[in-house]
Amino acid sequence: MTGRRQRPEAGFALIVMLGIVGSASFGILLAVQALVPPTRDRQQRADQHLATTAEAARVAFRRNGAFSGNLDALAQDAGLDIDGAWRRDPFGSGRELAYRVGAAGAQVRSCGQDGVLDNSDDVVFDVPTETRLRVRQRLRLRLLRAVLARSEFRVGGAMTASDEVRMATAMREHAAARRQWLTADEPTRASLQSAMATTAATIDALVTAHGLPALPGSLTGAGGLMSRLGMQDSRARDGAGAALQRDDVLGWRAIGADRVEGSDDDM
């Protein structure tokens, strides 16, 4: 009798134990599910804050020709709320994003899910100086060259509409080839060099054919190109604040991020 009663009791105990294990597993699953959404939310907010800060750095560089030195200055330069959430690291327990400026550009960094800064877990956005400088250089040069293209040095009273189009096209294509030179491989550079020689010859031929005046020998000062075009000498500055260089074809040339005149990244 005793032996027969032990089997249902043992079976009941097993059922209870399985129920306890099942309840515990379900509790762990609920805890994991509760943990995942906040982690995902923090990652999304971190990406948003990093993207906002990086874009603000680009805006500040376009306006000032240099990256802002810290987050307070960045807020002022880019027109952001100085106390806004954009500068907070969602993984940093209330700390700010790490914002750093060096020779290569600006960098903004979140400490990532482990909460520790400067390791492989960090989420990093880089804003290279060279890329931003070339954007700024291009905008400056485009404005100046647009004035030159409509001046007495490139358009004459007896010039036909067809020749005016040829002149404008040659200047535009010459400038485009100059910009593309930096990132081109050797075969492409040979093609670009040929294109620049052709467009320069077209411009020279049109200037000669229509008796247009030659470009002044200097950019600034009395009789310089800037004054002949009705512009102040202070505008003869590149995107980083350095003096523009004279160019026989396009009027002005800007040195690139390497700050060396005559190198591959000139524009």
C-alpha positions in Angstrom: 0.0 0.0 0.0 2.7 2.4 1.0 4.7 1.7 -2.2 1.6 2.3 -4.4 0.9 5.7 -2.9 4.5 7.0 -3.5 4.2 7.0 -7.3 1.4 9.6 -7.6 3.1 11.8 -5.0 6.4 11.6 -6.9 4.5 12.5 -10.1 2.8 15.4 -8.5 6.1 16.7 -7.2 7.6 16.6 -10.7 4.6 18.5 -12.1 5.1 21.2 -9.4 8.8 21.4 -10.1 8.2 21.8 -13.9 5.7 24.5 -13.2 8.2 26.4 -11.0 10.9 26.1 -13.7 8.5 27.2 -16.4 7.4 30.2 -14.4 11.0 31.2 -13.8 11.9 30.9 -17.5 8.8 33.0 -18.4 10.0 35.6 -15.9 13.4 35.7 -17.4 11.9 36.1 -20.9 9.8 39.0 -19.7 12.8 40.6 -18.1 14.8 40.3 -21.3 12.0 41.7 -23.4 11.7 44.6 -21.0 15.4 45.3 -21.3 15.6 45.3 -25.1 13.3 48.3 -25.9 15.2 50.7 -23.7 18.5 49.6 -25.2 17.2 50.0 -28.7 15.7 53.4 -27.8 19.0 54.6 -26.4 20.8 53.5 -29.6 18.3 55.4 -31.7 18.7 58.5 -29.6 22.5 58.2 -29.6 22.5 58.1 -33.5 20.2 61.1 -33.6 22.3 63.1 -31.2 25.5 62.2 -33.0 24.0 63.1 -36.4 22.7 66.4 -35.2 26.1 67.3 -33.7 28.0 66.3 -36.8 25.7 68.3 -39.0 26.0 71.3 -36.7 29.8 71.0 -37.1 29.4 71.1 -40.9 27.2 74.2 -40.7 29.7 76.0 -38.4 32.6 75.2 -40.7 30.7 76.5 -43.7 30.0 79.7 -41.8 33.3 80.3 -40.2 35.9 78.3 -42.1 36.8 76.4 -39.0 35.3 73.9 -36.6 33.8 75.2 -33.3 36.2 74.5 -30.3 33.6 72.9 -28.0 29.9 72.1 -27.7 29.0 75.5 -26.2 30.7 77.3 -29.2 29.1 74.8 -31.6 25.6 75.6 -30.3 26.2 79.3 -30.8 27.8 78.9 -34.3 25.1 76.5 -35.6 22.1 78.1 -33.8 21.3 75.2 -31.5 19.9 75.3 -28.0 22.9 75.4 -25.8 21.2 73.2 -23.2 19.5 71.0 -25.7 19.2 67.2 -25.5 21.3 66.9 -28.7 24.5 67.2 -26.7 23.7 64.4 -24.3 25.0 60.8 -24.6 22.1 58.4 -24.0 24.6 55.8 -23.0 26.6 58.1 -20.8 24.4 58.4 -17.7 23.8 62.1 -18.3 27.2 62.9 -19.6 27.7 64.9 -22.8 28.9 63.4 -26.1 32.6 63.6 -26.6 33.3 66.4 -29.2 36.9 66.8 -30.4 38.6 68.9 -33.0 42.0 68.0 -34.6 44.0 68.5 -37.8 41.9 65.9 -39.6 38.6 67.4 -38.7 35.9 67.1 -36.0 34.8 64.0 -34.3 31.8 63.3 -32.1 31.6 60.1 -30.0 29.1 58.2 -27.8 30.5 55.8 -25.2 28.2 53.0 -26.5 26.3 50.4 -24.6 29.2 49.5 -22.2 29.2 53.1 -20.9 33.0 53.4 -21.3 34.4 56.0 -23.6 37.3 55.4 -26.1 37.0 51.7 -26.8 35.7 49.6 -29.6 32.1 49.8 -28.4 31.9 53.6 -29.1 29.7 55.0 -31.8 31.6 57.6 -33.8 30.8 60.2 -36.4 33.7 61.9 -38.2 33.5 65.2 -40.1 36.8 65.5 -42.2 38.4 68.9 -42.6 39.3 68.4 -46.2 35.7 67.5 -47.3 34.2 70.6 -45.5 37.0 72.9 -46.7 36.5 71.9 -50.4 32.7 72.6 -50.1 33.5 76.0 -48.7 36.2 76.7 -51.3 33.9 75.7 -54.1 31.1 78.1 -52.9 33.6 81.0 -52.6 35.2 80.4 -56.0 31.8 79.8 -57.7 30.6 83.3 -56.6 33.8 85.0 -57.7 34.1 83.2 -61.1 30.4 84.0 -61.8 31.3 87.7 -61.6 34.3 87.2 -63.8 32.3 85.3 -66.4 30.1 88.3 -67.0 32.8 90.9 -66.9 34.8 92.7 -69.6 37.5 90.1 -69.3 35.2 87.3 -70.6 32.4 89.0 -72.5 32.7 91.7 -75.2 30.1 94.0 -76.8 30.7 92.4 -80.3 30.6 88.9 -78.9 27.9 86.6 -80.4 25.5 84.7 -78.2 27.2 81.5 -79.4 30.6 82.7 -78.4 29.3 83.7 -75.0 28.0 80.2 -74.5 31.3 78.8 -75.6 33.2 81.0 -73.1 30.9 80.1 -70.2 31.1 76.4 -71.0 34.9 76.4 -71.3 35.2 78.2 -67.9 32.7 75.8 -66.2 34.4 72.7 -67.7 37.9 73.9 -66.8 36.8 74.5 -63.2 35.1 71.0 -63.0 38.3 69.3 -64.3 40.4 71.1 -61.7 38.1 69.9 -58.9 38.1 66.3 -60.1 41.9 66.2 -60.3 42.4 65.5 -56.5 40.5 62.2 -56.5 41.3 61.0 -60.0 43.6 58.0 -60.8 46.5 58.5 -63.2 44.7 57.6 -66.5 41.8 59.9 -65.5 44.3 62.7 -64.7 45.8 62.4 -68.1 42.3 62.9 -69.6 41.6 65.8 -67.2 44.9 67.5 -68.1 44.0 67.3 -71.8 40.5 68.7 -71.1 42.0 71.6 -69.1 44.4 72.4 -72.0 41.6 72.4 -74.5 39.3 74.6 -72.4 42.2 77.0 -71.6 42.9 77.3 -75.4 39.3 78.0 -76.1 39.2 80.8 -73.6 42.4 82.3 -74.9 41.1 82.1 -78.5 37.9 83.9 -77.6 39.7 86.6 -75.7 42.0 87.2 -78.6 39.3 87.1 -81.3 37.1 89.7 -79.5 39.9 91.9 -78.2 39.1 91.4 -74.6 41.5 92.7 -72.0 43.9 90.4 -70.3 43.5 89.6 -66.6 45.4 92.0 -64.3 48.7 90.7 -63.0 47.5 90.9 -59.4 44.3 90.0 -57.5 44.4 92.9 -55.0 45.6 96.4 -54.7 45.2 99.3 -57.2 44.3 98.0 -60.6 44.0 94.4 -59.3 41.4 92.0 -60.5 39.2 92.5 -57.4 39.0 96.3 -57.9 38.5 96.0 -61.6 35.5 93.8 -60.9 34.1 96.2 -58.3 34.8 94.0 -55.3 36.7 94.6 -52.1 40.1 93.0 -51.7 38.9 91.4 -48.4 36.8 89.0 -50.5 39.9 87.5 -52.1 40.1 84.9 -49.3 39.5 81.2 -49.5 37.3 79.0 -47.3 39.9 78.8 -44.6 40.7 82.6 -44.6 43.9 82.3 -46.6 44.6 84.6 -49.6 43.4 83.3 -52.9 46.0 82.8 -55.6 45.8 84.3 -59.1 44.9 81.9 -61.9 45.4 82.7 -65.6 42.3 80.9 -66.7 39.7 81.1 -63.9 40.9 84.3 -62.2 41.4 82.7 -58.7 42.7 79.5 -57.3 42.4 78.2 -53.7 45.0 76.1 -52.0 43.5 72.9 -50.5 43.5 71.4 -47.0 47.2 70.7 -47.1 47.8 74.5 -47.3 50.5 74.0 -49.9 50.2 76.0 -53.1 50.5 74.1 -56.4 49.6 70.7 -54.9 47.0 68.2 -56.1 44.2 69.5 -53.9 44.2 73.0 -55.2 40.9 74.2 -56.7 
